[in-house]
Structures are given as C-alpha cells and as structure tokens.
Amino acid sequence: MITLSNGHEFEFMVASGALAFDGKGWPWERPLVWFGLIEPELFTIVTKTLTRHERKGNYRWWKPLECFRPIKGGAVNKVGLSNPGIEWWCREIAPKIDFDDNIVVSIYGTKEELVEMSEMLNDFDLVAIEVNPSCPNTGHGMPTTEEVVDSVKSVRIISQHPIIVKVSFAQHYLIIADELKGIAEAMSFNSVPWEIVFPNKRSPLWRLEKKVGGGGGGVSGKPAQSYNWQAVWELAEQRSLPAIAPSVMNYADVLNVRKLGAKAVSFGAIHFWTPWAPTAIVRAEKEEL
C-alpha cells in the first residue's frame, strides 16, 4: 500500500492510457465497464499521457498496427505520445470526470511545459500527477538524469498535488529516486526499450523506426518483467521512493512483485490481452481478505 501526502491510499493502479483519458475506458472497453467486467472504481487510474500542445505522434486510427504490435506475453508500441493536448483535456474531459474516481493525470514535456501543465491541473481534485520523462518510443532521446530531477523539483514548487515520477529501466532510476526523495512520493516504470529486451532482433515496428528514428519501441508485459522487476527490487532495497511495479499479467505476478518490495502494482499491457483480468484479480484478493 502507498499512502500519499494528501491521504490517498492505493495498492492497485491502472497504467497510463489503459483506460483512456478519463478512466472510463476506450470505446472497445466501455461494454466491459457497462457489464461490470471492468470496475474502474477498484483502481487508482492514470490517464493517457498529455502534452502541453496537441501531439500527432505515430498513431493513425486507420493503421494502428504501424505503431503497436502484440508480441508473446505482451506488446511493443511506438505510439509516440499521440494526444490532443492538455487544454483539450481541461476543456472537454475534466468537466465530465467524477474526481472521486481517483484520477492521476500523466504529463510529459520540457521543464517549462511540465510546470505550466502542473499549474493548470491545480484547478482539479486529482489524487496525484504523474511526471513522465521516460517515454522510450517518441523518436527522441530521453532527458538526462539532471533534467529529470530538475523538472520534477520545479513541478513540486508549483503543484498542489502529490507527484509520481515515471522512469525507464534505461535511465538512472536509482539516482533519480535518491535525488527526489521527499519531493516525489512514488516511482513507476515505463515500458522497456526494444533494444534492451531484444538486442539482436529486429523490431516488428522496424518500418516506423526507419521512418521516425528513436528505436524499435517500448516493450511491455512478460518480456519486460525481468528488467522492470529488477528495478523494483533495487528501488525497494534503496528505500528512497515506494515502487509501483509494472508488467503484472496475473495474480502470481502480483505476489512476486510484493516479494520484491513493490508497494503497489500497475496494470498496463494486461489490458490488451485480457482487459477484464485486473478487476478479477482485485475482486479475488478482496474476497480472500
């Protein structure tokens, strides 16, 4: 269990974007919500990551497989943070949200953009904001350790919300966590770059990689577990920030990451294969208790 400075407690989180921009699910998930197979209220929900301005990214609705592919036990994506921008979210989405639904807004950008977005989000009763300086599939290099730390510290000055910092296995996450102790309140982990998980194998998104650069995409699910769970264990040993474990695909995985020291778990890629499974896992645990 993680307890934030505003008193919000959570153990189960839905990762950025798994339930869209409002926590109610994408159009193809809505029927599962209506029939009770997905219960958003059981989770702390992270919105799909927003940027200061609209970002086209790599996603095109008429050819989604150009930037997203299922792989055994997970997925690889190179969506590139496609989103309509935070002003759109504040104007079109936020007024329709019941903020009792435990919403975390995820944001990405330069230090100046993150600060501006954080100030805009002060108008909403969020449980936290997730600062995401780690997206491995944008086509651009990830920020340096110093840039990450400086950005989160700057957000802390302006934001009234607790901060969760989202990092990649490819970053110096232990240094970042140590530098942000007392500033951020938890650390979550992004997908793992294709080149780390499959160093000698061509990405199924190679055509897009050739077109926009930036590597073969971010790998999530079971293929990413050994990397992200190593990071969770190391973070727990360091005792700097509480770790939110990603890449959880079943209840056995929940038990495993708890043994590694995770204080909460995040359901992400599991929504692609079995979007009803996170709700079933949490229901089962509550019944045992």
HUWOUR-V685809 format. One record per run of one state. SS is the DSSP state (helix for helix, strand for strand, loop for the rest). FROM is the first residue (numbers start at 1). LEN is the number of residues. If there is no record, write none. Layout:
# HUWOUR-V685809
ss=SS from=FROM len=LEN
ss=SS from=FROM len=LEN
This chain:
# HUWOUR-V685809
ss=loop from=1 len=1
ss=strand from=2 len=2
ss=loop from=4 len=5
ss=strand from=9 len=2
ss=loop from=11 len=1
ss=strand from=12 len=3
ss=loop from=15 len=12
ss=helix from=27 len=8
ss=loop from=35 len=5
ss=helix from=40 len=3
ss=loop from=43 len=1
ss=strand from=44 len=3
ss=loop from=47 len=3
ss=strand from=50 len=1
ss=loop from=51 len=4
ss=strand from=55 len=1
ss=loop from=56 len=5
ss=helix from=61 len=6
ss=loop from=67 len=1
ss=strand from=68 len=4
ss=loop from=72 len=2
ss=strand from=74 len=4
ss=loop from=78 len=5
ss=strand from=83 len=1
ss=loop from=84 len=2
ss=helix from=86 len=11
ss=loop from=97 len=2
ss=helix from=99 len=3
ss=loop from=102 len=1
ss=strand from=103 len=5
ss=loop from=108 len=3
ss=helix from=111 len=11
ss=loop from=122 len=6
ss=strand from=128 len=5
ss=loop from=133 len=12
ss=helix from=145 len=14
ss=loop from=159 len=4
ss=strand from=163 len=5
ss=loop from=168 len=5
ss=helix from=173 len=7
ss=loop from=180 len=1
ss=strand from=181 len=1
ss=loop from=182 len=2
ss=strand from=184 len=1
ss=loop from=185 len=1
ss=strand from=186 len=4
ss=loop from=190 len=2
ss=strand from=192 len=2
ss=helix from=194 len=4
ss=loop from=198 len=8
ss=helix from=206 len=7
ss=loop from=213 len=5
ss=strand from=218 len=4
ss=helix from=222 len=17
ss=loop from=239 len=4
ss=strand from=243 len=3
ss=loop from=246 len=5
ss=helix from=251 len=10
ss=loop from=261 len=3
ss=strand from=264 len=4
ss=loop from=268 len=2
ss=helix from=270 len=5
ss=loop from=275 len=2
ss=helix from=277 len=12
ss=loop from=289 len=1
